[in-house]
Amino acid sequence: MTNQIGYGQFCPVAMAAEIACSRWTILVLRELLAGSTRFNDLRRGVPRMSPSLLSKRLKELEEAGVIETRPTNQPGIVDYCLTPAGEELRDVVMSLGVWGQRWVEARLTLQNLDPSLLMWDMRRRLNPDPIPERRATIKFEYEDLPANRKHWWLVVDRGIVDLCSVDPGYEIDLHVMCPLRSMTAIWMGLSSVRGEIDGGKLELIGDQHLAKTMQLWLGLSPFAVEKKRASA
């Protein structure tokens, strides 16, 4: 299916762009490819996208054969699942991310900071293997943010990772304090835990094992391994 107002070209690039390149669609695809299937989880990955527009884009992707809906055991709740056509877009989206990591300069990369999106990505990518097999609660405090956005908790319990924006009431095992920009730079592979500590921007208080292994368990962007080629 193509949009009613399209490019009007028979070129496959134009026809594919009509489906994948409308505003927000590529980010919705990013979330689907990252494993989100529920509407509310997709919203957390695109927090500035309105629910009505997200619904519209999902409908368009379904009509285009990129995704399909599957019923769940919860009334009124469906899973949005990629079709084979949708899965074939994985390399396209990943290649776009690799290009952005390599060629968009770091200053622009760190221009639009969002703690909810960062924490959701960290929660999704966290590696529980270096964390002891018990419940571990890690509090992140972004000292440069207003009170209603500065405190976040990751709770890791036997491989299950939960993200909380309100105090879950558990004893804190590790307290992480830094500016949001520092943690975003670590997440994007533009800096490291040790680099931010040495620069006096990151402070870790609590369990020494969790502190020493943070670079290992902290989930980084899938593009973090790509080095910047744009000018600083």
N, CA, C and O of each residue as an XYZ file, in Angstrom:
928
protein
N       0.844     -1.197      0.000
C       0.000      0.000      0.000
C       0.875      1.242      0.000
O       1.936      1.252      0.625
N       0.443      2.293     -0.697
C       1.149      3.563     -0.678
C       0.268      4.630     -0.080
O      -0.952      4.475     -0.041
N       0.868      5.722      0.392
C       0.105      6.818      0.948
C      -0.695      7.495     -0.159
O      -0.321      7.452     -1.331
N      -1.807      8.123      0.234
C      -2.633      8.831     -0.739
C      -1.834      9.954     -1.402
O      -1.969     10.193     -2.603
N      -1.008     10.637     -0.622
C      -0.152     11.680     -1.177
C       1.263     11.128     -1.159
O       1.921     11.139     -0.119
N       1.733     10.648     -2.290
C       3.043     10.032     -2.350
C       3.940     10.749     -3.326
O       3.653     11.867     -3.754
N       5.036     10.092     -3.676
C       6.009     10.681     -4.582
C       5.585     10.548     -6.047
O       6.075     11.278     -6.909
N       4.688      9.626     -6.319
C       4.230      9.459     -7.694
C       5.297      8.934     -8.618
O       5.321      9.278     -9.800
N       6.198      8.089     -8.090
C       7.259      7.514     -8.909
C       7.196      5.990     -8.829
O       6.836      5.428     -7.794
N       7.548      5.331     -9.930
C       7.556      3.871     -9.933
C       8.804      3.300     -9.272
O       8.877      2.094     -9.038
N       9.788      4.146     -8.968
C      11.055      3.704     -8.368
C      10.800      2.974     -7.048
O      10.060      3.486     -6.207
N      11.396      1.780     -6.839
C      11.206      1.065     -5.577
C      11.640      1.861     -4.351
O      11.057      1.711     -3.278
N      12.661      2.708     -4.501
C      13.086      3.546     -3.381
C      11.955      4.490     -2.988
O      11.658      4.648     -1.803
N      11.333      5.108     -3.966
C      10.232      6.028     -3.684
C       9.065      5.299     -3.041
O       8.471      5.795     -2.084
N       8.736      4.124     -3.563
C       7.597      3.378     -3.034
C       7.863      2.890     -1.606
O       6.961      2.896     -0.769
N       9.094      2.470     -1.334
C       9.437      2.047      0.024
C       9.438      3.233      0.970
O       9.020      3.113      2.122
N       9.910      4.388      0.487
C       9.953      5.582      1.326
C       8.557      6.042      1.711
O       8.363      6.589      2.797
N       7.576      5.827      0.828
C       6.206      6.195      1.152
C       5.697      5.432      2.372
O       4.851      5.937      3.111
N       6.197      4.242      2.583
C       5.776      3.427      3.731
C       6.638      3.711      4.956
O       6.112      3.898      6.053
N       7.946      3.745      4.780
C       8.857      3.747      5.922
C       9.330      5.126      6.360
O       9.861      5.270      7.461
N       9.149      6.140      5.523
C       9.788      7.425      5.816
C       8.826      8.535      6.212
O       9.224      9.699      6.256
N       7.573      8.208      6.499
C       6.697      9.233      7.067
C       7.166      9.519      8.497
O       7.838      8.694      9.115
N       6.809     10.684      9.008
C       7.320     11.133     10.302
C       7.040     10.110     11.399
O       5.904      9.660     11.547
N       8.049      9.743     12.158
C       8.030      8.822     13.300
C       8.056      7.348     12.893
O       8.362      6.496     13.727
N       7.744      7.024     11.637
C       7.601      5.611     11.289
C       8.893      4.837     11.502
O       8.858      3.712     11.999
N      10.027      5.415     11.137
C      11.292      4.681     11.276
C      11.604      4.411     12.743
O      12.235      3.404     13.064
N      11.164      5.308     13.644
C      11.392      5.086     15.074
C      10.439      4.030     15.624
O      10.808      3.263     16.514
N       9.218      3.986     15.102
C       8.302      2.908     15.481
C       8.874      1.565     15.025
O       8.809      0.579     15.758
N       9.427      1.530     13.827
C      10.070      0.304     13.350
C      11.254     -0.072     14.235
O      11.463     -1.248     14.532
N      12.028      0.927     14.656
C      13.144      0.666     15.572
C      12.665     -0.036     16.832
O      13.289     -0.994     17.287
N      11.566      0.436     17.394
C      11.041     -0.165     18.618
C      10.526     -1.579     18.375
O      10.754     -2.473     19.189
N       9.841     -1.781     17.269
C       9.361     -3.121     16.938
C      10.522     -4.085     16.738
O      10.473     -5.226     17.197
N      11.563     -3.628     16.056
C      12.738     -4.471     15.823
C      13.500     -4.742     17.116
O      14.199     -5.749     17.224
N      13.367     -3.842     18.105
C      14.026     -4.038     19.397
C      13.240     -4.978     20.299
O      13.710     -5.343     21.376
N      12.050     -5.371     19.869
C      11.299     -6.373     20.623
C      10.020     -5.896     21.275
O       9.304     -6.703     21.868
N       9.706     -4.617     21.187
C       8.454     -4.131     21.784
C       7.274     -4.564     20.916
O       7.307     -4.434     19.692
N       6.234     -5.081     21.567
C       5.050     -5.538     20.834
C       3.763     -4.903     21.354
O       2.765     -4.859     20.634
N       3.769     -4.415     22.582
C       2.560     -3.823     23.160
C       2.541     -2.318     22.926
O       3.589     -1.674     22.864
N       1.349     -1.772     22.799
C       1.183     -0.355     22.486
C       1.886      0.524     23.522
O       2.594      1.464     23.159
N       1.694      0.222     24.814
C       2.290      1.062     25.861
C       3.807      0.975     25.859
O       4.482      1.960     26.158
N       4.356     -0.195     25.526
C       5.812     -0.315     25.434
C       6.345      0.470     24.237
O       7.402      1.096     24.318
N       5.615      0.434     23.138
C       6.021      1.230     21.973
C       6.004      2.714     22.320
O       6.890      3.460     21.903
N       5.010      3.143     23.075
C       4.928      4.549     23.478
C       6.130      4.961     24.318
O       6.616      6.085     24.192
N       6.611      4.075     25.165
C       7.758      4.407     26.010
C       9.011      4.613     25.177
O       9.910      5.354     25.577
N       9.076      3.966     24.026
C      10.221      4.138     23.148
C      10.149      5.381     22.286
O      11.162      5.823     21.744
N       8.952      5.952     22.154
C       8.768      7.199     21.394
C       7.916      8.144     22.244
O       6.782      8.454     21.875
N       8.456      8.608     23.385
C       7.636      9.340     24.363
C       7.060     10.653     23.863
O       6.077     11.141     24.421
N       7.643     11.235     22.828
C       7.121     12.503     22.319
C       6.123     12.331     21.176
O       5.650     13.312     20.602
N       5.816     11.110     20.859
C       4.836     10.820     19.811
C       3.462     10.684     20.451
O       3.318      9.994     21.460
N       2.463     11.323     19.886
C       1.135     11.260     20.474
C       0.537      9.867     20.289
O       0.835      9.203     19.296
N      -0.300      9.408     21.222
C      -0.928      8.089     21.082
C      -1.738      7.951     19.795
O      -1.750      6.890     19.172
N      -2.414      9.029     19.401
C      -3.231      8.956     18.184
C      -2.365      8.777     16.939
O      -2.729      8.032     16.028
N      -1.218      9.461     16.901
C      -0.334      9.313     15.750
C       0.311      7.934     15.744
O       0.491      7.342     14.680
N       0.660      7.416     16.915
C       1.211      6.063     16.984
C       0.202      5.058     16.461
O       0.556      4.159     15.698
N      -1.055      5.203     16.868
C      -2.096      4.301     16.367
C      -2.214      4.385     14.852
O      -2.377      3.368     14.178
N      -2.131      5.596     14.323
C      -2.226      5.788     12.882
C      -1.072      5.117     12.160
O      -1.278      4.438     11.154
N       0.153      5.305     12.670
C       1.314      4.704     12.015
C       1.256      3.175     12.076
O       1.615      2.502     11.111
N       0.810      2.635     13.195
C       0.698      1.183     13.307
C      -0.329      0.642     12.310
O      -0.121     -0.408     11.703
N      -1.418      1.355     12.150
C      -2.432      0.941     11.175
C      -1.861      0.974      9.762
O      -2.113      0.073      8.962
N      -1.085      2.026      9.459
C      -0.478      2.132      8.131
C       0.505      0.995      7.889
O       0.544      0.428      6.797
N       1.297      0.661      8.902
C       2.255     -0.430      8.745
C       1.554     -1.768      8.579
O       2.019     -2.639      7.844
N       0.436     -1.921      9.267
C      -0.335     -3.166      9.115
C      -0.929     -3.257      7.714
O      -0.891     -4.315      7.087
N      -1.475     -2.153      7.226
C      -2.051     -2.152      5.876
C      -0.984     -2.392      4.811
O      -1.273     -2.940      3.747
N       0.239     -1.981      5.101
C       1.340     -2.180      4.153
C       1.936     -3.575      4.238
O       2.816     -3.922      3.450
N       1.467     -4.382      5.189
C       1.983     -5.740      5.331
C       3.294     -5.833      6.078
O       3.969     -6.861      6.027
N       3.671     -4.747      6.788
C       4.936     -4.736      7.533
C       4.761     -5.358      8.914
O       5.675     -5.995      9.436
N       3.577     -5.168      9.502
C       3.283     -5.774     10.804
C       1.921     -6.438     10.735
O       1.141     -6.215      9.809
N       1.657     -7.260     11.740
C       0.338     -7.859     11.901
C      -0.027     -7.834     13.375
O       0.853     -7.824     14.235
N      -1.310     -7.823     13.670
C      -1.757     -7.846     15.059
C      -2.136     -9.268     15.437
O      -2.701    -10.023     14.645
N      -1.806     -9.602     16.669
C      -2.138    -10.926     17.187
C      -2.856    -10.761     18.512
O      -2.425     -9.963     19.344
N      -3.947    -11.499     18.734
C      -4.680    -11.367     19.993
C      -3.860    -11.884     21.168
O      -3.011    -12.762     21.011
N      -4.126    -11.330     22.340
C      -3.498    -11.788     23.574
C      -4.593    -12.325     24.491
O      -5.772    -12.318     24.138
N      -4.191    -12.787     25.660
C      -5.180    -13.283     26.621
C      -5.804    -12.157     27.435
O      -6.554    -12.407     28.379
N      -5.490    -10.903     27.063
C      -6.080     -9.748     27.726
C      -7.067     -9.085     26.777
O      -6.694     -8.700     25.669
N      -8.313     -8.949     27.192
C      -9.330     -8.353     26.310
C      -8.920     -6.959     25.835
O      -8.505     -6.118     26.633
N      -9.041     -6.728     24.538
C      -8.744     -5.417     23.973
C      -7.273     -5.132     23.761
O      -6.926     -4.065     23.256
N      -6.391     -6.060     24.134
C      -4.945     -5.871     23.995
C      -4.428     -6.800     22.904
O      -4.719     -7.996     22.902
N      -3.657     -6.234     21.974
C      -3.065     -7.041     20.914
C      -1.557     -6.861     20.923
O      -1.035     -5.885     21.462
N      -0.879     -7.801     20.328
C       0.551     -7.673     20.070
C       0.748     -7.227     18.635
O       0.080     -7.712     17.722
N       1.677     -6.292     18.446
C       2.058     -5.848     17.111
C       3.343     -6.589     16.735
O       4.391     -6.378     17.346
N       3.253     -7.440     15.744
C       4.372     -8.313     15.393
C       4.812     -8.057     13.952
O       3.989     -7.835     13.063
N       6.102     -8.094     13.749
C       6.654     -7.902     12.414
C       6.358     -9.114     11.537
O       6.452    -10.259     11.978
N       6.007     -8.842     10.312
C       5.870     -9.894      9.310
C       7.253    -10.144      8.695
O       8.199     -9.420      9.006
N       7.384    -11.147      7.835
C       8.668    -11.305      7.138
C       9.096    -10.037      6.411
O      10.285     -9.723      6.361
N       8.132     -9.304      5.845
C       8.481     -8.040      5.178
C       9.030     -7.038      6.175
O       9.956     -6.289      5.864
N       8.458     -7.020      7.383
C       8.953     -6.118      8.415
C      10.334     -6.501      8.901
O      11.185     -5.641      9.129
N      10.553     -7.801      9.058
C      11.868     -8.266      9.513
C      12.961     -7.893      8.515
O      14.103     -7.650      8.907
N      12.619     -7.846      7.233
C      13.618     -7.502      6.225
C      14.073     -6.050      6.331
O      15.074     -5.666      5.727
N      13.337     -5.243      7.098
C      13.733     -3.855      7.307
C      14.799     -3.719      8.399
O      15.317     -2.625      8.621
N      15.127     -4.812      9.076
C      16.098     -4.736     10.178
C      17.436     -4.170      9.704
O      17.987     -3.268     10.335
N      17.953     -4.692      8.606
C      19.244     -4.209      8.105
C      19.164     -2.748      7.684
O      20.129     -1.998      7.828
N      17.996     -2.346      7.158
C      17.821     -0.947      6.748
C      17.910     -0.027      7.959
O      18.634      0.969      7.940
N      17.167     -0.367      9.017
C      17.150      0.473     10.218
C      18.511      0.460     10.906
O      18.990      1.506     11.346
N      19.135     -0.702     11.002
C      20.449     -0.782     11.633
C      21.486      0.007     10.842
O      22.330      0.687     11.425
N      21.424     -0.082      9.527
C      22.375      0.673      8.701
C      22.196      2.173      8.883
O      23.172      2.923      8.899
N      20.958      2.607      9.018
C      20.692      4.022      9.262
C      21.273      4.453     10.607
O      21.845      5.536     10.724
N      21.123      3.593     11.624
C      21.695      3.898     12.936
C      23.213      3.938     12.913
O      23.824      4.810     13.531
N      23.821      3.001     12.207
C      25.281      2.987     12.087
C      25.770      4.262     11.409
O      26.754      4.862     11.842
N      25.084      4.673     10.351
C      25.466      5.915      9.667
C      25.360      7.109     10.609
O      26.252      7.957     10.648
N      24.259      7.176     11.375
C      24.090      8.287     12.308
C      25.163      8.303     13.382
O      25.665      9.366     13.748
N      25.518      7.121     13.894
C      26.556      7.050     14.918
C      27.902      7.493     14.358
O      28.678      8.148     15.053
N      28.178      7.144     13.123
C      29.482      7.477     12.535
C      29.577      8.934     12.102
O      30.616      9.567     12.287
N      28.506      9.470     11.529
C      28.639     10.718     10.789
C      27.905     11.921     11.382
O      28.148     13.050     10.956
N      27.014     11.707     12.353
C      26.384     12.852     13.031
C      27.285     13.234     14.194
O      27.570     12.402     15.055
N      27.729     14.466     14.228
C      28.721     14.859     15.227
C      28.167     14.733     16.644
O      26.962     14.845     16.869
N      29.070     14.499     17.591
C      28.693     14.212     18.968
C      27.860     15.323     19.581
O      26.948     15.054     20.363
N      28.163     16.573     19.235
C      27.420     17.687     19.826
C      25.940     17.593     19.467
O      25.081     17.861     20.307
N      25.642     17.220     18.247
C      24.253     17.062     17.833
C      23.639     15.807     18.425
O      22.460     15.797     18.776
N      24.435     14.743     18.540
C      23.955     13.501     19.139
C      23.447     13.743     20.552
O      22.434     13.176     20.960
N      24.158     14.593     21.300
C      23.820     14.838     22.709
C      22.944     16.075     22.888
O      22.831     16.599     23.996
N      22.336     16.533     21.824
C      21.547     17.761     21.914
C      20.162     17.517     22.501
O      19.670     18.327     23.287
N      19.531     16.405     22.125
C      18.176     16.108     22.573
C      18.221     14.997     23.612
O      18.241     13.814     23.274
N      18.238     15.393     24.877
C      18.366     14.428     25.967
C      16.998     14.158     26.580
O      16.209     15.080     26.787
N      16.725     12.897     26.868
C      15.431     12.496     27.415
C      15.663     11.373     28.420
O      15.999     10.259     28.019
N      15.493     11.636     29.721
C      15.795     10.596     30.711
C      14.890      9.373     30.599
O      15.347      8.251     30.820
N      13.613      9.568     30.260
C      12.710      8.428     30.180
C      13.108      7.499     29.034
O      13.085      6.278     29.185
N      13.470      8.075     27.900
C      13.901      7.260     26.759
C      15.225      6.580     27.058
O      15.397      5.398     26.760
N      16.163      7.314     27.645
C      17.459      6.723     27.986
C      17.285      5.541     28.935
O      17.853      4.473     28.707
N      16.505      5.726     29.994
C      16.339      4.663     30.982
C      15.604      3.465     30.389
O      15.912      2.321     30.725
N      14.640      3.716     29.515
C      13.934      2.615     28.858
C      14.894      1.815     27.982
O      14.843      0.585     27.961
N      15.759      2.508     27.267
C      16.753      1.820     26.444
C      17.748      1.049     27.316
O      18.118     -0.078     26.985
N      18.175      1.646     28.417
C      19.113      0.969     29.310
C      18.475     -0.275     29.919
O      19.115     -1.320     30.033
N      17.232     -0.154     30.299
C      16.510     -1.298     30.868
C      16.442     -2.443     29.857
O      16.630     -3.608     30.207
N      16.171     -2.090     28.597
C      16.002     -3.094     27.560
C      17.323     -3.782     27.218
O      17.340     -4.959     26.859
N      18.430     -3.043     27.330
C      19.726     -3.565     26.899
C      20.595     -4.084     28.051
O      21.673     -4.631     27.816
N      20.130     -3.913     29.289
C      20.959     -4.294     30.442
C      21.328     -5.778     30.394
O      20.502     -6.632     30.070
N      22.577     -6.058     30.720
C      23.083     -7.430     30.754
C      23.110     -7.902     32.208
O      23.954     -7.447     32.979
N      22.212     -8.798     32.596
C      22.149     -9.207     34.011
C      23.245    -10.183     34.433
O      23.387    -10.461     35.624
N      24.021    -10.708     33.488
C      24.990    -11.753     33.831
C      26.000    -11.343     34.902
O      26.276    -12.148     35.791
N      26.570    -10.125     34.864
C      27.544     -9.762     35.906
C      26.914     -9.423     37.257
O      27.633     -9.204     38.232
N      25.594     -9.376     37.327
C      24.901     -8.994     38.560
C      24.611    -10.247     39.377
O      24.145    -11.240     38.818
N      24.874    -10.234     40.689
C      24.614    -11.410     41.538
C      23.176    -11.885     41.417
O      22.273    -11.093     41.147
N      22.963    -13.193     41.620
C      21.633    -13.783     41.479
C      20.786    -13.499     42.712
O      20.422    -14.403     43.465
N      20.497    -12.280     42.886
C      19.589    -11.805     43.938
C      19.012    -10.496     43.429
O      19.462     -9.959     42.417
N      18.035     -9.999     44.121
C      17.486     -8.721     43.675
C      18.504     -7.615     43.896
O      19.051     -7.469     44.990
N      18.751     -6.843     42.857
C      19.662     -5.702     42.952
C      18.906     -4.457     42.497
O      18.292     -4.446     41.430
N      18.957     -3.419     43.313
C      18.266     -2.168     43.002
C      19.300     -1.082     42.778
O      20.114     -0.783     43.651
N      19.251     -0.501     41.598
C      20.225      0.522     41.207
C      19.474      1.830     40.980
O      18.598      1.919     40.120
N      19.828      2.828     41.759
C      19.164      4.129     41.642
C      20.033      5.074     40.817
O      21.228      5.218     41.072
N      19.421      5.708     39.834
C      20.097      6.716     39.019
C      19.552      8.084     39.407
O      18.341      8.303     39.445
N      20.471      8.993     39.694
C      20.082     10.355     40.052
C      20.760     11.329     39.092
O      21.980     11.492     39.100
N      19.939     11.969     38.270
C      20.457     12.943     37.312
C      20.362     14.327     37.941
O      19.314     14.972     37.929
N      21.473     14.753     38.479
C      21.498     15.920     39.350
C      21.125     17.216     38.655
O      20.789     18.194     39.323
N      21.175     17.248     37.333
C      20.882     18.487     36.602
C      19.422     18.602     36.178
O      19.048     19.579     35.529
N      18.592     17.627     36.530
C      17.193     17.635     36.124
C      16.283     18.081     37.260
O      16.670     18.002     38.426
N      15.076     18.551     36.937
C      14.116     18.895     37.990
C      13.710     17.667     38.787
O      13.886     16.535     38.334
N      13.170     17.894     39.969
C      12.902     16.811     40.915
C      12.015     15.713     40.343
O      12.201     14.542     40.672
N      11.055     16.068     39.493
C      10.122     15.058     38.983
C      10.697     14.208     37.857
O      10.018     13.318     37.345
N      11.948     14.474     37.465
C      12.553     13.706     36.369
C      13.942     13.174     36.715
O      14.554     12.486     35.898
N      14.440     13.472     37.885
C      15.842     13.166     38.174
C      16.077     11.788     38.772
O      17.208     11.303     38.726
N      15.057     11.130     39.335
C      15.257      9.862     40.044
C      14.648      8.696     39.251
O      13.484      8.735     38.851
N      15.470      7.658     39.038
C      15.038      6.463     38.311
C      15.653      5.240     38.978
O      16.743      5.313     39.545
N      14.946      4.116     38.906
C      15.425      2.886     39.532
C      15.360      1.731     38.537
O      14.350      1.535     37.862
N      16.448      0.974     38.454
C      16.455     -0.296     37.741
C      16.500     -1.404     38.781
O      17.395     -1.437     39.625
N      15.535     -2.307     38.719
C      15.465     -3.428     39.661
C      15.711     -4.709     38.870
O      14.945     -5.059     37.972
N      16.789     -5.397     39.218
C      17.177     -6.616     38.512
C      16.993     -7.794     39.465
O      17.617     -7.844     40.525
N      16.144     -8.731     39.090
C      15.849     -9.871     39.962
C      15.830    -11.143     39.125
O      14.894    -11.386     38.364
N      16.875    -11.950     39.277
C      17.006    -13.223     38.569
C      16.805    -13.047     37.054
O      16.065    -13.795     36.414
N      17.476    -12.054     36.517
C      17.472    -11.837     35.077
C      16.343    -10.972     34.562
O      16.362    -10.577     33.397
N      15.353    -10.664     35.397
C      14.239     -9.813     34.999
C      14.568     -8.372     35.399
O      14.934     -8.109     36.544
N      14.436     -7.448     34.454
C      14.791     -6.051     34.698
C      13.530     -5.190     34.632
O      12.815     -5.189     33.631
N      13.274     -4.463     35.711
C      12.151     -3.529     35.752
C      12.679     -2.111     35.876
O      13.710     -1.871     36.505
N      11.965     -1.178     35.271
C      12.294      0.245     35.360
C      11.205      0.945     36.157
O      10.018      0.772     35.883
N      11.611      1.735     37.142
C      10.666      2.463     37.989
C      10.999      3.951     37.964
O      12.162      4.346     38.045
N       9.961      4.760     37.852
C      10.137      6.212     37.953
C       9.711      6.732     39.315
O       9.832      7.924     39.598
N       9.207      5.831     40.165
C       8.910      6.142     41.570
C       9.628      5.109     42.427
O       9.879      3.989     41.981
N       9.949      5.479     43.625
C      10.732      4.617     44.514
C      10.021      3.279     44.715
O       8.894      3.258     45.211
N      10.653      2.157     44.340
C      10.018      0.849     44.524
C      10.026      0.376     45.972
O       9.377     -0.615     46.305
N      10.755      1.077     46.831
C      10.763      0.729     48.245
C      11.799     -0.294     48.651
O      11.788     -0.765     49.789
N      12.698     -0.648     47.744
C      13.746     -1.621     48.059
C      15.005     -0.900     48.520
O      15.225      0.269     48.203
N      15.817     -1.618     49.270
C      17.112     -1.069     49.676
C      17.973     -0.849     48.433
O      18.024     -1.692     47.537
N      18.644      0.293     48.396
C      19.458      0.633     47.233
C      20.807     -0.071     47.325
O      21.526      0.078     48.313
N      21.147     -0.837     46.292
C      22.442     -1.518     46.253
C      23.523     -0.621     45.650
O      24.672     -0.648     46.090
N      23.154      0.169     44.648
C      24.114      1.066     44.029
C      23.407      2.372     43.669
O      22.337      2.374     43.061
N      24.029      3.470     44.059
C      23.495      4.802     43.784
C      24.404      5.441     42.732
O      25.597      5.639     42.961
N      23.819      5.757     41.581
C      24.566      6.330     40.457
C      24.170      7.794     40.326
O      22.993      8.105     40.145
N      25.143      8.693     40.415
C      24.860     10.129     40.350
C      25.713     10.772     39.263
O      26.935     10.622     39.247
N      25.059     11.488     38.358
C      25.768     12.155     37.273
C      24.797     13.057     36.513
O      23.585     12.938     36.694
N      25.301     13.952     35.670
C      24.415     14.685     34.757
C      23.843     13.737     33.705
O      24.466     12.731     33.364
N      22.675     14.054     33.202
C      22.055     13.227     32.168
C      22.958     13.126     30.940
O      23.026     12.073     30.306
N      23.639     14.195     30.607
C      24.515     14.186     29.437
C      25.617     13.142     29.575
O      25.981     12.495     28.594
N      26.149     12.973     30.776
C      27.223     11.995     30.984
C      26.732     10.575     30.751
O      27.405      9.784     30.091
N      25.541     10.242     31.299
C      25.036      8.884     31.123
C      24.645      8.639     29.675
O      24.820      7.532     29.166
N      24.120      9.655     29.006
C      23.787      9.505     27.593
C      25.046      9.270     26.767
O      25.040      8.458     25.843
N      26.124      9.978     27.096
C      27.389      9.793     26.384
C      27.916      8.369     26.578
O      28.437      7.767     25.640
N      27.781      7.833     27.791
C      28.200      6.450     28.040
C      27.346      5.498     27.216
O      27.865      4.593     26.563
N      26.032      5.706     27.249
C      25.103      4.848     26.513
C      25.405      4.836     25.015
O      25.313      3.796     24.363
N      25.769      6.007     24.474
C      26.021      6.111     23.047
C      27.432      5.678     22.656
O      27.772      5.677     21.473
N      28.250      5.311     23.632
C      29.613      4.901     23.325
C      30.548      6.062     23.084
O      31.659      5.870     22.589
N      30.114      7.277     23.429
C      30.949      8.460     23.256
C      31.870      8.672     24.445
O      32.825      9.445     24.366
N      31.589      7.994     25.537
C      32.423      8.047     26.731
C      32.352      6.675     27.391
O      31.819      5.729     26.811
N      32.886      6.571     28.597
C      32.863      5.304     29.328
C      32.619      5.593     30.801
O      32.742      6.731     31.253
N      32.273      4.554     31.538
C      32.074      4.713     32.981
C      33.346      5.248     33.619
O      33.291      6.196     34.402
N      34.491      4.655     33.299
C      35.765      5.096     33.884
C      36.084      6.526     33.465
O      36.573      7.318     34.270
N      35.810      6.853     32.222
C      36.096      8.206     31.756
C      35.282      9.254     32.487
O      35.804     10.319     32.817
N      34.010      8.974     32.747
C      33.160      9.935     33.453
C      33.528     10.013     34.938
O      33.423     11.078     35.546
N      33.956      8.899     35.518
C      34.424      8.927     36.914
C      35.694      9.759     37.011
O      35.811     10.629     37.873
N      36.638      9.491     36.129
C      37.903     10.225     36.154
C      37.697     11.715     35.887
O      38.462     12.552     36.365
N      36.660     12.034     35.120
C      36.370     13.437     34.825
C      35.576     14.125     35.918
O      35.239     15.303     35.800
N      35.275     13.391     36.985
C      34.552     13.979     38.111
C      33.073     14.189     37.855
O      32.426     14.954     38.569
N      32.529     13.526     36.853
C      31.120     13.727     36.523
C      30.220     12.592     36.983
O      29.004     12.759     37.077
N      30.813     11.436     37.271
C      30.031     10.263     37.660
C      30.492      9.783     39.029
O      31.687      9.608     39.268
N      29.521      9.570     39.933
C      29.829      9.077     41.274
C      29.000      7.829     41.544
O      27.790      7.810     41.318
N      29.669      6.788     42.030
C      29.016      5.520     42.346
C      29.175      5.240     43.833
O      30.290      5.226     44.354
N      28.058      5.017     44.511
C      28.070      4.758     45.945
C      27.303      3.469     46.210
O      26.158      3.318     45.786
N      27.959      2.527     46.929
C      27.264      1.303     47.292
C      28.070      0.068     46.967
O      29.292      0.063     47.114
N      27.401     -0.973     46.531
C      27.995     -2.279     46.268
C      29.190     -2.154     45.325
O      29.052     -1.696     44.191
N      30.353     -2.563     45.803
C      31.581     -2.398     45.026
C      31.620     -3.289     43.789
O      32.181     -2.908     42.761
N      31.025     -4.468     43.890
C      31.003     -5.344     42.721
C      30.157     -4.720     41.611
O      30.566     -4.709     40.450
N      28.984     -4.204     41.961
C      28.135     -3.554     40.966
C      28.830     -2.335     40.371
O      28.724     -2.066     39.175
N      29.545     -1.599     41.231
C      30.248     -0.405     40.750
C      31.371     -0.783     39.785
O      31.521     -0.159     38.735
N      32.153     -1.793     40.133
C      33.289     -2.171     39.316
C      32.885     -2.805     37.988
O      33.618     -2.722     37.003
N      31.720     -3.436     37.970
C      31.287     -4.128     36.750
C      30.246     -3.323     35.957
O      29.632     -3.856     35.033
N      30.047     -2.069     36.303
C      28.980     -1.284     35.668
C      29.121     -1.225     34.151
O      28.126     -1.319     33.433
N      30.337     -1.073     33.662
C      30.528     -0.997     32.209
C      30.093     -2.295     31.529
O      29.719     -2.294     30.356
N      30.145     -3.419     32.287
C      29.760     -4.710     31.726
C      28.254     -4.916     31.724
O      27.691     -5.400     30.742
N      27.588     -4.543     32.842
C      26.146     -4.801     32.908
C      25.304     -3.664     32.323
O      24.147     -3.871     31.958
N      25.874     -2.492     32.237
C      25.114     -1.363     31.717
C      24.802     -1.573     30.235
O      25.710     -1.720     29.417
N      23.525     -1.587     29.900
C      23.158     -1.795     28.511
C      23.487     -0.589     27.654
O      23.003      0.512     27.917
N      24.296     -0.783     26.642
C      24.668      0.305     25.745
C      23.872      0.242     24.451
O      23.285     -0.787     24.115
N      23.861      1.348     23.738
C      23.228      1.396     22.435
C      23.819      0.315     21.531
O      25.019      0.047     21.591
N      22.986     -0.306     20.695
C      23.540     -1.300     19.762
C      24.521     -0.689     18.770
O      25.231     -1.411     18.071
N      24.561      0.651     18.706
C      25.481      1.330     17.796
C      26.723      1.860     18.516
O      27.566      2.515     17.903
N      26.836      1.579     19.815
C      27.923      2.153     20.600
C      29.305      1.701     20.132
O      30.297      2.394     20.358
N      29.369      0.543     19.482
C      30.674      0.035     19.030
C      31.193      0.810     17.828
O      32.377      0.733     17.500
N      30.310      1.557     17.170
C      30.730      2.317     15.992
C      31.419      3.613     16.427
O      30.912      4.335     17.286
N      32.556      3.895     15.840
C      33.322      5.093     16.202
C      32.898      6.290     15.360
O      32.566      6.156     14.182
N      32.917      7.449     15.981
C      32.583      8.671     15.277
C      33.583      8.943     14.166
O      34.791      8.797     14.353
N      33.070      9.340     13.008
C      33.933      9.776     11.914
C      33.673     11.242     11.585
O      34.446     11.871     10.862
N      32.567     11.786     12.125
C      32.293     13.195     11.923
C      33.269     14.020     12.739
O      33.845     13.529     13.711
N      33.457     15.280     12.344
C      34.340     16.151     13.118
C      33.749     16.390     14.482
O      32.528     16.415     14.640
N      34.612     16.568     15.484
C      34.157     16.754     16.862
C      33.418     18.063     16.989
O      32.953     18.406     18.076
